[in-house]
Amino acid sequence: MRNRRQYLRYKSEFEARIYNSELDLSVVVMDIGERGICIISEKPIGLEAEVNISLFPLFEDPLKGTPVWSSYIEEDKKTYYKIGVKTDTMSWTG
């Protein structure tokens, strides 16, 4: 399968917070790049819902993002959601 990403992604594993007026979730970031992140969440997030992503202390201000795909994972009798979130541009300087 061809990689359709425009920007490099970097494997990671750290906690982040995704929130808007309808949700407030702690998630795990699995990879991160200039225009997107892949997260693991215990709850689904609606596709195309605008969300804020707090990566503090990595970035002080939250990113704006939109979930664009989601897949259901069942492991060790637990349910997870792997979700791709398209984000605004991140600044890697700091």
Backbone as a printed PyTorch tensor [residue, N CA C, xyz], in Angstrom:
tensor([[[  0.8340,  -1.1700,   0.0000],
         [  0.0000,   0.0000,   0.0000],
         [  0.8890,   1.2470,   0.0000]],

        [[  0.5700,   2.1840,  -0.8470],
         [  1.3360,   3.4100,  -1.0010],
         [  1.0560,   4.3660,   0.1490]],

        [[  2.1020,   5.0090,   0.6750],
         [  1.9570,   5.9990,   1.7290],
         [  1.4500,   7.2960,   1.1010]],

        [[  0.2670,   7.7520,   1.5110],
         [ -0.3400,   8.9500,   0.9290],
         [ -0.0410,  10.2130,   1.7150]],

        [[  0.7630,  10.1180,   2.7340],
         [  1.0480,  11.2820,   3.5690],
         [  1.9580,  12.2750,   2.8510]],

        [[  1.6860,  13.5620,   3.0720],
         [  2.5160,  14.6160,   2.5100],
         [  3.7150,  14.9220,   3.3950]],

        [[  3.6080,  14.6360,   4.6910],
         [  4.6390,  15.0020,   5.6490],
         [  5.0880,  13.7710,   6.4200]],

        [[  6.3500,  13.7700,   6.8320],
         [  6.8820,  12.6680,   7.6270],
         [  6.1500,  12.5540,   8.9490]],

        [[  6.0100,  11.3360,   9.4360],
         [  5.4500,  11.0930,  10.7670],
         [  6.5430,  10.4880,  11.6330]],

        [[  6.4820,  10.8010,  12.9140],
         [  7.4700,  10.3140,  13.8700],
         [  6.7610,   9.4720,  14.9260]],

        [[  7.2100,   8.2390,  15.0800],
         [  6.6140,   7.3610,  16.0960],
         [  6.8170,   7.9730,  17.4730]],

        [[  5.8120,   7.8160,  18.3010],
         [  5.8660,   8.3730,  19.6470],
         [  4.9150,   7.5790,  20.5270]],

        [[  4.8870,   7.9100,  21.7800],
         [  3.8990,   7.3430,  22.6950],
         [  3.8600,   8.2280,  23.9270]],

        [[  2.9380,   9.1760,  23.9020],
         [  2.7620,  10.0690,  25.0370],
         [  1.2950,  10.4590,  25.1350]],

        [[  0.9060,  10.9280,  26.2980],
         [ -0.4880,  11.2940,  26.5230],
         [ -0.7700,  12.7000,  26.0230]],

        [[ -1.9980,  12.8760,  25.5780],
         [ -2.4870,  14.1800,  25.1320],
         [ -3.9530,  14.2860,  25.5490]],

        [[ -4.5070,  15.4500,  25.3570],
         [ -5.9050,  15.6850,  25.6940],
         [ -6.6110,  16.2130,  24.4560]],

        [[ -7.7460,  15.5960,  24.1210],
         [ -8.5680,  16.0550,  22.9970],
         [ -9.8880,  16.5280,  23.5720]],

        [[-10.3000,  17.7310,  23.1690],
         [-11.5200,  18.2760,  23.7490],
         [-12.2110,  19.2490,  22.7930]],

        [[-13.4970,  19.3940,  23.0170],
         [-14.3230,  20.4360,  22.4170],
         [-15.5170,  20.6250,  23.3460]],

        [[-16.5790,  21.2440,  22.8900],
         [-17.7160,  21.4940,  23.7780],
         [-18.4650,  20.2200,  24.1590]],

        [[-18.2260,  19.1190,  23.4320],
         [-18.9630,  17.8760,  23.6750],
         [-18.1170,  16.7500,  24.2520]],

        [[-16.7940,  16.9030,  24.2750],
         [-15.9580,  15.8140,  24.7850],
         [-14.6950,  16.3460,  25.4190]],

        [[-14.1220,  15.5210,  26.2790],
         [-12.8530,  15.8220,  26.9390],
         [-12.2080,  14.4720,  27.2410]],

        [[-11.2210,  14.0880,  26.4230],
         [-10.6410,  12.7480,  26.5060],
         [ -9.1340,  12.7990,  26.6880]],

        [[ -8.6240,  11.8740,  27.4540],
         [ -7.1970,  11.6180,  27.5250],
         [ -6.9140,  10.5330,  26.4870]],

        [[ -5.9280,  10.7690,  25.6280],
         [ -5.5980,   9.8340,  24.5540],
         [ -4.0980,   9.5910,  24.5440]],

        [[ -3.6700,   8.6150,  23.7640],
         [ -2.2480,   8.3470,  23.5740],
         [ -1.9060,   8.6730,  22.1230]],

        [[ -0.8870,   9.4990,  21.9290],
         [ -0.4030,   9.8370,  20.5900],
         [  0.5670,   8.7440,  20.1570]],

        [[  0.2870,   8.1220,  19.0090],
         [  1.1250,   7.0310,  18.5060],
         [  2.1370,   7.4960,  17.4570]],

        [[  1.7620,   8.5030,  16.6890],
         [  2.7220,   9.1390,  15.7990],
         [  2.2730,  10.5690,  15.5560]],

        [[  3.2320,  11.3920,  15.1460],
         [  2.9730,  12.8180,  15.0040],
         [  3.7820,  13.3530,  13.8340]],

        [[  3.2050,  14.2880,  13.1060],
         [  3.8800,  14.9310,  11.9940],
         [  3.3880,  16.3480,  11.8540]],

        [[  3.8790,  17.0420,  10.8440],
         [  3.5600,  18.4600,  10.7050],
         [  2.0680,  18.7260,  10.5360]],

        [[  1.3380,  17.8600,   9.8840],
         [ -0.0770,  18.1140,   9.6220],
         [ -1.0150,  17.0320,  10.1490]],

        [[ -0.5450,  16.2200,  11.1200],
         [ -1.4510,  15.2110,  11.6360],
         [ -0.8620,  14.3750,  12.7430]],

        [[ -1.7770,  13.6920,  13.4420],
         [ -1.3690,  12.7630,  14.4940],
         [ -2.2570,  11.5260,  14.4250]],

        [[ -1.7440,  10.4450,  14.9450],
         [ -2.5230,   9.2280,  15.1130],
         [ -2.6490,   8.9970,  16.6100]],

        [[ -3.8850,   8.8060,  17.0600],
         [ -4.1150,   8.6260,  18.4960],
         [ -4.8260,   7.3150,  18.7630]],

        [[ -4.7290,   6.8640,  20.0050],
         [ -5.5060,   5.7400,  20.5080],
         [ -6.4200,   6.3050,  21.5980]],

        [[ -7.7020,   6.0290,  21.4760],
         [ -8.6930,   6.5380,  22.4190],
         [ -9.5640,   5.3900,  22.9070]],

        [[-10.0120,   5.4750,  24.1470],
         [-10.9420,   4.4780,  24.6670],
         [-12.3730,   4.7580,  24.2160]],

        [[-12.6160,   5.9460,  23.6700],
         [-13.9500,   6.3150,  23.1910],
         [-13.8510,   6.8000,  21.7550]],

        [[-14.9090,   6.6010,  20.9670],
         [-14.8830,   7.0960,  19.5930],
         [-14.9810,   8.6150,  19.5630]],

        [[-14.4900,   9.1880,  18.4820],
         [-14.6160,  10.6220,  18.2320],
         [-15.2380,  10.7550,  16.8480]],

        [[-16.2540,  11.5690,  16.7420],
         [-16.9310,  11.7410,  15.4540],
         [-16.0030,  12.2880,  14.3820]],

        [[-16.0830,  11.7050,  13.1910],
         [-15.2880,  12.1980,  12.0730],
         [-15.7800,  13.5830,  11.6930]],

        [[-14.8600,  14.3960,  11.2780],
         [-15.1210,  15.7710,  10.8600],
         [-15.4940,  16.6960,  12.0060]],

        [[-15.4400,  16.2180,  13.2610],
         [-15.7080,  17.0830,  14.4180],
         [-14.4640,  17.9240,  14.6830]],

        [[-14.6210,  19.2130,  14.8370],
         [-13.4750,  20.0520,  15.1650],
         [-13.0950,  19.8400,  16.6230]],

        [[-11.8070,  19.5830,  16.8580],
         [-11.3290,  19.3240,  18.2190],
         [-10.0910,  20.1710,  18.5020]],

        [[ -9.8380,  20.3560,  19.7750],
         [ -8.5970,  20.9610,  20.2530],
         [ -7.7310,  19.8340,  20.7700]],

        [[ -6.4290,  19.9270,  20.5200],
         [ -5.5040,  18.8850,  20.9450],
         [ -4.4190,  19.5400,  21.7960]],

        [[ -4.4210,  19.1990,  23.0720],
         [ -3.4170,  19.7490,  23.9750],
         [ -2.2490,  18.7790,  24.0600]],

        [[ -1.0870,  19.2450,  23.6150],
         [  0.1400,  18.4500,  23.6580],
         [  1.1090,  19.0310,  24.6860]],

        [[  0.5750,  19.7430,  25.6630],
         [  1.3900,  20.3660,  26.6950],
         [  2.1570,  19.2940,  27.4630]],

        [[  3.4180,  19.4120,  27.7220],
         [  4.2630,  20.5870,  27.5940],
         [  5.0030,  20.6920,  26.2680]],

        [[  4.7410,  19.7970,  25.3120],
         [  5.4050,  19.8440,  24.0140],
         [  5.1040,  21.1520,  23.2930]],

        [[  3.8370,  21.5380,  23.2690],
         [  3.3990,  22.8050,  22.6920],
         [  2.5170,  23.4910,  23.7200]],

        [[  2.7100,  24.7730,  23.8970],
         [  1.9350,  25.4970,  24.9010],
         [  0.4850,  25.6930,  24.4690]],

        [[  0.2750,  26.0880,  23.2190],
         [ -1.0780,  26.3230,  22.7180],
         [ -1.6420,  25.0450,  22.0970]],

        [[ -2.9480,  24.7820,  22.2890],
         [ -3.5390,  23.5930,  21.6730],
         [ -3.5980,  23.7250,  20.1590]],

        [[ -3.5260,  22.5910,  19.4900],
         [ -3.7000,  22.5370,  18.0420],
         [ -5.1780,  22.4230,  17.7300]],

        [[ -5.5700,  22.8280,  16.5510],
         [ -6.9140,  22.5860,  16.0390],
         [ -6.8110,  21.3850,  15.1130]],

        [[ -7.7830,  20.4830,  15.2030],
         [ -7.7260,  19.2980,  14.3640],
         [ -9.0910,  18.7710,  14.0000]],

        [[ -9.0950,  17.8430,  13.0420],
         [-10.3050,  17.1920,  12.5750],
         [-10.0290,  15.7080,  12.3790]],

        [[-10.7170,  14.8210,  13.1100],
         [-10.5620,  13.3870,  12.8510],
         [-11.0250,  13.0540,  11.4290]],

        [[-10.1850,  12.3340,  10.6830],
         [-10.5140,  12.0130,   9.2930],
         [-10.6850,  10.5160,   9.0430]],

        [[-10.2290,   9.6850,   9.9600],
         [-10.4720,   8.2370,   9.8550],
         [-10.4130,   7.6300,  11.2530]],

        [[-11.0530,   6.4750,  11.3820],
         [-11.0920,   5.7910,  12.6700],
         [-11.2090,   4.2980,  12.4310]],

        [[-10.5000,   3.5150,  13.2400],
         [-10.6500,   2.0630,  13.1650],
         [-10.8230,   1.5060,  14.5780]],

        [[-11.6130,   0.4810,  14.6630],
         [-11.9980,  -0.1600,  15.9210],
         [-10.9780,  -1.2410,  16.2360]],

        [[-10.4960,  -1.2780,  17.4810],
         [ -9.5120,  -2.2760,  17.9070],
         [-10.0440,  -2.9620,  19.1540]],

        [[ -9.9990,  -4.2810,  19.1520],
         [-10.3640,  -5.0450,  20.3420],
         [ -9.1390,  -5.8500,  20.7600]],

        [[ -8.6770,  -5.6020,  21.9960],
         [ -7.4620,  -6.2550,  22.4810],
         [ -7.5930,  -6.5230,  23.9730]],

        [[ -7.2930,  -7.7410,  24.3820],
         [ -7.3810,  -8.1260,  25.7950],
         [ -8.7400,  -7.7710,  26.4040]],

        [[ -9.7920,  -8.0560,  25.6530],
         [-11.1750,  -7.8090,  26.0820],
         [-11.4750,  -6.3340,  26.3330]],

        [[-10.6760,  -5.4510,  25.7420],
         [-10.9180,  -4.0150,  25.8180],
         [-11.0980,  -3.4580,  24.4130]],

        [[-11.8510,  -2.3850,  24.3190],
         [-12.1140,  -1.7390,  23.0410],
         [-11.3530,  -0.4210,  22.9670]],

        [[-10.7130,  -0.1850,  21.8370],
         [ -9.9970,   1.0510,  21.5890],
         [-10.3530,   1.5530,  20.1990]],

        [[-10.0230,   2.7980,  19.9530],
         [-10.2040,   3.3890,  18.6370],
         [ -8.8880,   4.0260,  18.2220]],

        [[ -8.4110,   3.6410,  17.0500],
         [ -7.2310,   4.2580,  16.4610],
         [ -7.7630,   5.3150,  15.5060]],

        [[ -7.3480,   6.5660,  15.7020],
         [ -7.9630,   7.6750,  14.9910],
         [ -6.8780,   8.5630,  14.3730]],

        [[ -7.0580,   8.8870,  13.1090],
         [ -6.1730,   9.8150,  12.4180],
         [ -6.7730,  11.2060,  12.4700]],

        [[ -5.9910,  12.1660,  12.9380],
         [ -6.4710,  13.5350,  13.0840],
         [ -5.6200,  14.4660,  12.2300]],

        [[ -6.2680,  15.1440,  11.2980],
         [ -5.5940,  16.1600,  10.4850],
         [ -5.5100,  17.4230,  11.3290]],

        [[ -4.3170,  18.0290,  11.4000],
         [ -4.1210,  19.1850,  12.2740],
         [ -3.6500,  20.3970,  11.4830]],

        [[ -3.7090,  21.5480,  12.1630],
         [ -3.0860,  22.7310,  11.5810],
         [ -1.5660,  22.5660,  11.7000]],

        [[ -0.8250,  23.4450,  11.1170],
         [  0.6360,  23.3430,  11.0970],
         [  1.2290,  23.4870,  12.4840]],

        [[  2.1780,  22.6150,  12.8010],
         [  2.8780,  22.6750,  14.0710],
         [  4.2150,  23.3720,  13.8600]],

        [[  4.6470,  24.1170,  14.8380],
         [  5.9730,  24.7280,  14.8070],
         [  6.9110,  23.8610,  15.6310]],

        [[  7.9750,  23.3760,  15.0240],
         [  8.8920,  22.4860,  15.7210],
         [  9.9970,  23.2590,  16.4360]],

        [[  9.9390,  24.5900,  16.4080],
         [ 10.9330,  25.3590,  17.1410],
         [ 10.3660,  25.7210,  18.4890]],

        [[ 11.2080,  25.9390,  19.4610],
         [ 10.6320,  26.2990,  20.7230],
         [ 11.5960,  26.5200,  21.8150]]])
